[in-house]
């Protein structure tokens, strides 16, 4: 008997690069979670989070620092329990800033899909 009633975690993947979004979707779905949307820009991400109410957002959008900070703040205004995971290029030194404004985690490229899925599991909600 399985006493662990694993609820599916819902994820929105936001990224500039369609190929990377597709890879992230495949990895997340293979791990048993559900990608409810894939978006390519800030506006679509805010709309998607309002309509889909995901548990986690994987954010790989290239924005100037202050826009990235504001986006995390805006996402948390929509849902304070949202786990925002920021994916960044090695040239971007945003980790402390993003975590300070409320991002739940930060992962720097290049990363393995194993590490990303492990991170998704760590930030997934436990209140269910």
C-alpha positions as CSV (number, residue, x, y, z in Angstrom):
1,X,0.0,0.0,0.0
2,X,1.2,3.5,-0.8
3,X,0.6,5.8,2.1
4,X,2.3,8.7,0.3
5,X,-0.5,10.4,-1.7
6,X,1.7,12.3,-4.1
7,X,-0.2,15.3,-5.4
8,X,1.1,16.5,-8.7
9,X,3.0,19.7,-8.6
10,X,1.9,22.3,-11.2
11,X,4.7,24.2,-13.0
12,X,4.8,27.1,-15.4
13,X,8.0,27.3,-17.5
14,X,9.0,30.8,-18.6
15,X,11.9,31.2,-20.9
16,X,13.3,33.0,-23.9
17,X,14.6,29.9,-25.7
18,X,11.9,27.5,-27.0
19,X,14.3,24.5,-27.1
20,X,15.2,24.9,-23.4
21,X,11.5,25.4,-22.5
22,X,10.8,22.1,-24.2
23,X,13.6,20.3,-22.4
24,X,12.4,21.6,-19.1
25,X,8.9,20.5,-19.9
26,X,10.0,17.0,-20.7
27,X,12.2,16.6,-17.6
28,X,9.4,17.9,-15.3
29,X,6.7,15.7,-16.8
30,X,9.0,12.7,-16.7
31,X,9.5,13.4,-13.0
32,X,5.7,13.1,-12.5
33,X,4.8,16.8,-12.3
34,X,2.5,18.8,-14.6
35,X,3.6,21.7,-16.8
36,X,0.4,23.7,-17.1
37,X,1.9,26.4,-19.4
38,X,5.0,27.5,-21.3
39,X,5.5,31.2,-21.8
40,X,8.2,33.3,-23.5
41,X,7.8,36.8,-21.8
42,X,6.9,38.7,-18.7
43,X,3.3,39.6,-19.6
44,X,2.4,36.0,-20.6
45,X,3.9,34.8,-17.4
46,X,1.8,37.1,-15.2
47,X,-1.4,36.1,-17.1
48,X,-0.5,32.4,-16.9
49,X,0.1,32.6,-13.1
50,X,-3.2,34.5,-12.6
51,X,-5.2,31.9,-14.6
52,X,-3.3,28.6,-13.8
53,X,-2.3,29.3,-10.2
54,X,0.8,27.1,-10.4
55,X,2.8,25.8,-7.5
56,X,6.2,26.6,-9.1
57,X,7.5,28.9,-11.8
58,X,10.8,28.1,-13.6
59,X,12.0,31.5,-14.8
60,X,14.6,31.7,-17.5
61,X,13.9,35.2,-18.9
62,X,16.7,37.6,-19.8
63,X,15.6,40.8,-18.1
64,X,17.6,43.8,-16.8
65,X,18.2,43.3,-13.1
66,X,15.5,45.6,-11.9
67,X,12.9,44.1,-14.2
68,X,13.7,40.6,-13.0
69,X,13.3,41.8,-9.4
70,X,10.0,43.5,-10.2
71,X,8.8,40.4,-12.0
72,X,9.5,38.2,-8.9
73,X,7.7,40.7,-6.8
74,X,4.7,40.8,-9.2
75,X,4.5,37.0,-9.2
76,X,4.4,36.9,-5.4
77,X,1.7,39.6,-5.4
78,X,-0.4,37.2,-7.5
79,X,0.3,34.2,-5.1
80,X,2.5,34.7,-2.0
81,X,3.0,30.9,-1.8
82,X,4.4,30.6,-5.4
83,X,7.8,29.0,-5.5
84,X,9.8,31.0,-8.1
85,X,13.0,29.3,-9.3
86,X,15.3,31.6,-11.2
87,X,17.5,30.1,-13.9
88,X,20.4,32.3,-14.8
89,X,23.5,32.5,-17.1
90,X,26.9,32.5,-15.3
91,X,27.4,36.1,-16.3
92,X,24.4,37.2,-14.3
93,X,25.1,37.6,-10.6
94,X,21.6,37.9,-9.4
95,X,21.4,35.1,-6.8
96,X,21.4,37.2,-3.6
97,X,19.1,39.8,-5.1
98,X,16.5,37.3,-6.4
99,X,16.5,35.4,-3.2
100,X,16.2,38.6,-1.2
101,X,13.0,39.6,-3.1
102,X,11.4,36.2,-2.6
103,X,12.6,33.8,-5.2
104,X,12.6,30.3,-3.5
105,X,15.7,29.0,-5.4
106,X,18.3,29.9,-8.0
107,X,20.1,27.7,-10.4
108,X,23.0,28.7,-12.7
109,X,23.6,27.4,-16.2
110,X,24.9,24.9,-17.1
111,X,23.0,22.5,-14.8
112,X,21.9,18.9,-15.1
113,X,18.2,18.0,-15.4
114,X,18.7,15.8,-12.4
115,X,19.8,18.9,-10.3
116,X,16.9,20.9,-11.7
117,X,14.3,18.2,-10.9
118,X,15.8,17.8,-7.4
119,X,15.4,21.5,-6.9
120,X,11.8,21.4,-8.1
121,X,11.1,18.7,-5.6
122,X,12.7,20.7,-2.8
123,X,10.6,23.8,-3.5
124,X,7.3,21.9,-4.2
125,X,4.6,22.8,-1.7
126,X,4.2,20.5,1.3
127,X,0.9,21.8,2.6
128,X,-1.2,19.3,0.8
